[in-house]
Amino acid sequence: MLRSLVLRALRPASCFQNVARFSTVTDTTAGEVNPVSFYGNEPKVVSRELEFPTNDGRARKAWVENLDSVAEKKLGMVDLHPHIFAITPRLDIIWQNTRWQMNYRKVNLTQVYSRAEVRGGGRKPWQQKGLGKARHGSIRSPIWYNGGIAHGPRAPTTKFYMLPIHTRLLGLRSTLSAKLAQDDLHIVNSLDIPTNDPGYLEELAEERKWGPAVLFVDDTDVAPENIAIAADSINHMNIMPVYGLNVYSMLKHDTLVLTLAALEKIEKQILFHTHRVDRAKQNEKFMTSSV
């Protein structure tokens, strides 16, 4: 089941999928690339520089889209950091992250009775000597039928363990790179929509071929009112703050939608923890600063 989830989420991208969505006219006046869409002469919004630039020239670009109308409008382009959105996805690391997330939620509530908790057995069943029988002090000893259980499961037990921080970071980077390569990652200027009707979100996702399951990620805990009400009644559309982004949720949803503010925080946090000088210290068990 776990392997099928990973392989289904990381399907091969088609080169001819949604070609019309990338139809643009490019104006290279004064050496600057200014994407102009066929939706009219609207001002282009985005001018974003990488906070941690690279010199290898592998920065990826993505369209910034709108959510205030069902019809898709290109508002500009943004650069995406290649160390996060342009690495070769590690399927083994993605699998480790997914297995970790699926297992740490499991809690075994099985609890058996010890010899002290089983009813009966308060007196010695027979005398110590003279009958030719083996010596026993209680009929609730673990070697008796219906006796207590020795070394059985006691109290709730869990399979929780802390995955190393570098494995979690590489899992996030691999999944984000795979989503972008498959055209399943979209950047929007904000999550504001004109109505709280759930049908609006479903129509928008169908028009833009986002697939049934969509994950919206914003930089704050409080989402805009309209999209919060609309997504609340749709089981396959969810809203998540940026600090909750994880590998399992990205694989579970067909499309990942990030706001510009969420994109800034994701890049800043992942790059900081990837290149921090005290990474070895972060591998200490259950460090809250490494979560």
Contacts in CASP RR format, 6 or more apart in sequence:
PFRMAT RR
TARGET T0000
AUTHOR 0000-0000-0000
METHOD contacts of the structure
MODEL  1
MLRSLVLRALRPASCFQNVARFSTVTDTTAGEVNPVSFYGNEPKVVSREL
EFPTNDGRARKAWVENLDSVAEKKLGMVDLHPHIFAITPRLDIIWQNTRW
QMNYRKVNLTQVYSRAEVRGGGRKPWQQKGLGKARHGSIRSPIWYNGGIA
HGPRAPTTKFYMLPIHTRLLGLRSTLSAKLAQDDLHIVNSLDIPTNDPGY
LEELAEERKWGPAVLFVDDTDVAPENIAIAADSINHMNIMPVYGLNVYSM
LKHDTLVLTLAALEKIEKQILFHTHRVDRAKQNEKFMTSSV
2 95 0 8 1.000
2 98 0 8 1.000
2 99 0 8 1.000
2 102 0 8 1.000
3 95 0 8 1.000
5 98 0 8 1.000
5 251 0 8 1.000
5 252 0 8 1.000
6 91 0 8 1.000
6 94 0 8 1.000
6 95 0 8 1.000
6 98 0 8 1.000
6 251 0 8 1.000
9 178 0 8 1.000
9 250 0 8 1.000
9 251 0 8 1.000
9 252 0 8 1.000
10 89 0 8 1.000
10 91 0 8 1.000
10 94 0 8 1.000
10 178 0 8 1.000
10 182 0 8 1.000
10 251 0 8 1.000
11 182 0 8 1.000
12 182 0 8 1.000
13 181 0 8 1.000
13 182 0 8 1.000
13 183 0 8 1.000
17 183 0 8 1.000
18 183 0 8 1.000
18 209 0 8 1.000
21 72 0 8 1.000
21 208 0 8 1.000
22 63 0 8 1.000
23 38 0 8 1.000
24 35 0 8 1.000
24 36 0 8 1.000
24 37 0 8 1.000
24 38 0 8 1.000
24 74 0 8 1.000
25 35 0 8 1.000
25 36 0 8 1.000
25 37 0 8 1.000
25 38 0 8 1.000
26 33 0 8 1.000
26 34 0 8 1.000
26 35 0 8 1.000
26 36 0 8 1.000
27 33 0 8 1.000
27 34 0 8 1.000
27 36 0 8 1.000
28 34 0 8 1.000
33 77 0 8 1.000
34 44 0 8 1.000
35 44 0 8 1.000
35 63 0 8 1.000
35 74 0 8 1.000
35 76 0 8 1.000
35 77 0 8 1.000
36 44 0 8 1.000
37 73 0 8 1.000
37 74 0 8 1.000
39 71 0 8 1.000
39 73 0 8 1.000
39 74 0 8 1.000
42 73 0 8 1.000
42 75 0 8 1.000
44 75 0 8 1.000
44 76 0 8 1.000
45 64 0 8 1.000
45 75 0 8 1.000
45 76 0 8 1.000
45 189 0 8 1.000
46 64 0 8 1.000
46 75 0 8 1.000
46 76 0 8 1.000
46 77 0 8 1.000
46 78 0 8 1.000
46 189 0 8 1.000
46 260 0 8 1.000
48 78 0 8 1.000
48 79 0 8 1.000
48 260 0 8 1.000
49 79 0 8 1.000
50 59 0 8 1.000
50 79 0 8 1.000
50 81 0 8 1.000
50 267 0 8 1.000
51 264 0 8 1.000
51 267 0 8 1.000
51 268 0 8 1.000
51 271 0 8 1.000
52 81 0 8 1.000
52 83 0 8 1.000
52 267 0 8 1.000
52 271 0 8 1.000
54 81 0 8 1.000
54 82 0 8 1.000
54 83 0 8 1.000
56 82 0 8 1.000
57 82 0 8 1.000
58 82 0 8 1.000
58 86 0 8 1.000
59 79 0 8 1.000
59 80 0 8 1.000
59 81 0 8 1.000
59 82 0 8 1.000
59 86 0 8 1.000
60 79 0 8 1.000
60 80 0 8 1.000
60 82 0 8 1.000
60 85 0 8 1.000
60 86 0 8 1.000
60 180 0 8 1.000
61 77 0 8 1.000
61 78 0 8 1.000
61 79 0 8 1.000
61 80 0 8 1.000
62 77 0 8 1.000
62 78 0 8 1.000
62 80 0 8 1.000
62 180 0 8 1.000
62 185 0 8 1.000
62 186 0 8 1.000
62 187 0 8 1.000
63 74 0 8 1.000
63 75 0 8 1.000
63 76 0 8 1.000
63 77 0 8 1.000
63 186 0 8 1.000
63 187 0 8 1.000
64 74 0 8 1.000
64 75 0 8 1.000
64 76 0 8 1.000
64 77 0 8 1.000
64 78 0 8 1.000
64 187 0 8 1.000
64 188 0 8 1.000
64 189 0 8 1.000
64 260 0 8 1.000
65 72 0 8 1.000
65 73 0 8 1.000
65 74 0 8 1.000
65 75 0 8 1.000
65 186 0 8 1.000
65 187 0 8 1.000
65 188 0 8 1.000
65 189 0 8 1.000
65 208 0 8 1.000
66 72 0 8 1.000
66 73 0 8 1.000
66 75 0 8 1.000
66 188 0 8 1.000
66 189 0 8 1.000
67 188 0 8 1.000
67 189 0 8 1.000
67 190 0 8 1.000
67 191 0 8 1.000
67 192 0 8 1.000
67 193 0 8 1.000
67 204 0 8 1.000
67 227 0 8 1.000
68 192 0 8 1.000
68 193 0 8 1.000
68 194 0 8 1.000
69 194 0 8 1.000
70 200 0 8 1.000
70 203 0 8 1.000
70 204 0 8 1.000
70 207 0 8 1.000
71 207 0 8 1.000
72 207 0 8 1.000
72 208 0 8 1.000
75 189 0 8 1.000
78 187 0 8 1.000
78 260 0 8 1.000
78 263 0 8 1.000
80 86 0 8 1.000
80 180 0 8 1.000
80 263 0 8 1.000
80 267 0 8 1.000
81 267 0 8 1.000
81 271 0 8 1.000
83 173 0 8 1.000
83 271 0 8 1.000
83 274 0 8 1.000
84 172 0 8 1.000
84 173 0 8 1.000
84 176 0 8 1.000
84 177 0 8 1.000
84 266 0 8 1.000
84 267 0 8 1.000
84 270 0 8 1.000
84 271 0 8 1.000
85 173 0 8 1.000
85 176 0 8 1.000
85 177 0 8 1.000
85 180 0 8 1.000
85 185 0 8 1.000
86 177 0 8 1.000
86 180 0 8 1.000
87 173 0 8 1.000
87 174 0 8 1.000
87 177 0 8 1.000
88 174 0 8 1.000
88 177 0 8 1.000
89 174 0 8 1.000
89 175 0 8 1.000
89 177 0 8 1.000
89 178 0 8 1.000
89 181 0 8 1.000
90 170 0 8 1.000
90 171 0 8 1.000
90 174 0 8 1.000
91 174 0 8 1.000
93 167 0 8 1.000
93 170 0 8 1.000
93 171 0 8 1.000
93 174 0 8 1.000
94 171 0 8 1.000
94 174 0 8 1.000
94 175 0 8 1.000
94 178 0 8 1.000
94 247 0 8 1.000
94 251 0 8 1.000
96 163 0 8 1.000
96 167 0 8 1.000
96 171 0 8 1.000
97 163 0 8 1.000
97 167 0 8 1.000
97 168 0 8 1.000
97 171 0 8 1.000
97 172 0 8 1.000
97 175 0 8 1.000
97 246 0 8 1.000
97 247 0 8 1.000
97 248 0 8 1.000
98 247 0 8 1.000
98 248 0 8 1.000
98 251 0 8 1.000
100 161 0 8 1.000
100 163 0 8 1.000
101 246 0 8 1.000
101 247 0 8 1.000
101 248 0 8 1.000
102 248 0 8 1.000
103 159 0 8 1.000
103 160 0 8 1.000
104 158 0 8 1.000
104 159 0 8 1.000
104 160 0 8 1.000
104 161 0 8 1.000
106 158 0 8 1.000
106 159 0 8 1.000
107 156 0 8 1.000
107 157 0 8 1.000
107 158 0 8 1.000
108 153 0 8 1.000
108 156 0 8 1.000
108 157 0 8 1.000
108 158 0 8 1.000
109 156 0 8 1.000
110 153 0 8 1.000
110 157 0 8 1.000
111 153 0 8 1.000
111 154 0 8 1.000
111 155 0 8 1.000
111 156 0 8 1.000
112 148 0 8 1.000
112 149 0 8 1.000
112 152 0 8 1.000
112 153 0 8 1.000
112 154 0 8 1.000
113 148 0 8 1.000
113 149 0 8 1.000
114 148 0 8 1.000
114 149 0 8 1.000
114 150 0 8 1.000
114 154 0 8 1.000
115 138 0 8 1.000
115 140 0 8 1.000
115 141 0 8 1.000
115 142 0 8 1.000
115 147 0 8 1.000
115 148 0 8 1.000
115 150 0 8 1.000
117 148 0 8 1.000
118 140 0 8 1.000
118 146 0 8 1.000
118 147 0 8 1.000
118 148 0 8 1.000
119 140 0 8 1.000
120 139 0 8 1.000
120 140 0 8 1.000
121 138 0 8 1.000
121 139 0 8 1.000
121 140 0 8 1.000
122 138 0 8 1.000
122 140 0 8 1.000
123 138 0 8 1.000
124 136 0 8 1.000
124 137 0 8 1.000
124 138 0 8 1.000
125 136 0 8 1.000
125 137 0 8 1.000
125 138 0 8 1.000
125 139 0 8 1.000
126 133 0 8 1.000
126 136 0 8 1.000
128 135 0 8 1.000
136 144 0 8 1.000
138 144 0 8 1.000
139 147 0 8 1.000
140 146 0 8 1.000
140 147 0 8 1.000
140 148 0 8 1.000
141 147 0 8 1.000
141 148 0 8 1.000
142 148 0 8 1.000
142 149 0 8 1.000
142 150 0 8 1.000
162 285 0 8 1.000
162 286 0 8 1.000
162 290 0 8 1.000
162 291 0 8 1.000
164 283 0 8 1.000
165 273 0 8 1.000
165 279 0 8 1.000
165 282 0 8 1.000
165 283 0 8 1.000
165 290 0 8 1.000
166 274 0 8 1.000
166 279 0 8 1.000
166 283 0 8 1.000
169 270 0 8 1.000
169 273 0 8 1.000
169 274 0 8 1.000
171 247 0 8 1.000
172 245 0 8 1.000
172 246 0 8 1.000
172 247 0 8 1.000
172 270 0 8 1.000
173 270 0 8 1.000
173 274 0 8 1.000
175 247 0 8 1.000
175 250 0 8 1.000
175 251 0 8 1.000
176 185 0 8 1.000
176 250 0 8 1.000
176 256 0 8 1.000
176 266 0 8 1.000
179 185 0 8 1.000
179 250 0 8 1.000
179 256 0 8 1.000
184 254 0 8 1.000
184 255 0 8 1.000
184 256 0 8 1.000
185 255 0 8 1.000
185 256 0 8 1.000
185 258 0 8 1.000
186 208 0 8 1.000
186 210 0 8 1.000
186 255 0 8 1.000
186 256 0 8 1.000
186 257 0 8 1.000
186 258 0 8 1.000
187 257 0 8 1.000
187 258 0 8 1.000
187 259 0 8 1.000
187 260 0 8 1.000
187 263 0 8 1.000
188 257 0 8 1.000
188 258 0 8 1.000
188 259 0 8 1.000
188 260 0 8 1.000
189 259 0 8 1.000
189 260 0 8 1.000
190 224 0 8 1.000
190 259 0 8 1.000
190 260 0 8 1.000
191 216 0 8 1.000
191 218 0 8 1.000
191 223 0 8 1.000
191 224 0 8 1.000
191 227 0 8 1.000
191 239 0 8 1.000
191 259 0 8 1.000
192 224 0 8 1.000
192 226 0 8 1.000
192 227 0 8 1.000
193 200 0 8 1.000
193 201 0 8 1.000
193 204 0 8 1.000
193 224 0 8 1.000
193 226 0 8 1.000
193 227 0 8 1.000
193 230 0 8 1.000
194 200 0 8 1.000
194 226 0 8 1.000
195 226 0 8 1.000
195 230 0 8 1.000
196 225 0 8 1.000
196 226 0 8 1.000
196 227 0 8 1.000
196 229 0 8 1.000
196 230 0 8 1.000
197 230 0 8 1.000
198 230 0 8 1.000
198 231 0 8 1.000
198 233 0 8 1.000
198 234 0 8 1.000
199 230 0 8 1.000
200 230 0 8 1.000
201 214 0 8 1.000
201 227 0 8 1.000
201 230 0 8 1.000
201 231 0 8 1.000
201 234 0 8 1.000
201 237 0 8 1.000
202 234 0 8 1.000
204 210 0 8 1.000
205 211 0 8 1.000
205 212 0 8 1.000
205 214 0 8 1.000
205 237 0 8 1.000
205 255 0 8 1.000
210 254 0 8 1.000
210 255 0 8 1.000
210 257 0 8 1.000
211 254 0 8 1.000
211 255 0 8 1.000
212 236 0 8 1.000
212 254 0 8 1.000
213 236 0 8 1.000
213 237 0 8 1.000
213 252 0 8 1.000
213 253 0 8 1.000
213 254 0 8 1.000
213 255 0 8 1.000
214 236 0 8 1.000
214 237 0 8 1.000
214 238 0 8 1.000
214 253 0 8 1.000
214 254 0 8 1.000
214 255 0 8 1.000
214 257 0 8 1.000
215 237 0 8 1.000
215 238 0 8 1.000
215 239 0 8 1.000
215 240 0 8 1.000
215 249 0 8 1.000
215 250 0 8 1.000
215 252 0 8 1.000
215 253 0 8 1.000
215 255 0 8 1.000
215 256 0 8 1.000
215 257 0 8 1.000
216 223 0 8 1.000
216 227 0 8 1.000
216 231 0 8 1.000
216 237 0 8 1.000
216 238 0 8 1.000
216 239 0 8 1.000
216 240 0 8 1.000
216 257 0 8 1.000
217 239 0 8 1.000
217 240 0 8 1.000
217 241 0 8 1.000
217 242 0 8 1.000
217 245 0 8 1.000
217 256 0 8 1.000
217 257 0 8 1.000
217 258 0 8 1.000
217 259 0 8 1.000
217 262 0 8 1.000
217 266 0 8 1.000
218 239 0 8 1.000
218 240 0 8 1.000
218 241 0 8 1.000
218 242 0 8 1.000
218 259 0 8 1.000
218 261 0 8 1.000
218 262 0 8 1.000
219 241 0 8 1.000
219 242 0 8 1.000
219 259 0 8 1.000
219 261 0 8 1.000
219 262 0 8 1.000
219 264 0 8 1.000
219 265 0 8 1.000
220 241 0 8 1.000
220 261 0 8 1.000
221 241 0 8 1.000
223 231 0 8 1.000
223 239 0 8 1.000
227 239 0 8 1.000
228 239 0 8 1.000
231 237 0 8 1.000
231 238 0 8 1.000
231 239 0 8 1.000
236 253 0 8 1.000
238 249 0 8 1.000
238 253 0 8 1.000
240 249 0 8 1.000
242 262 0 8 1.000
242 265 0 8 1.000
242 266 0 8 1.000
245 266 0 8 1.000
250 256 0 8 1.000
258 266 0 8 1.000
273 279 0 8 1.000
273 282 0 8 1.000
276 282 0 8 1.000
281 287 0 8 1.000
282 289 0 8 1.000
282 290 0 8 1.000
283 290 0 8 1.000
284 290 0 8 1.000
END
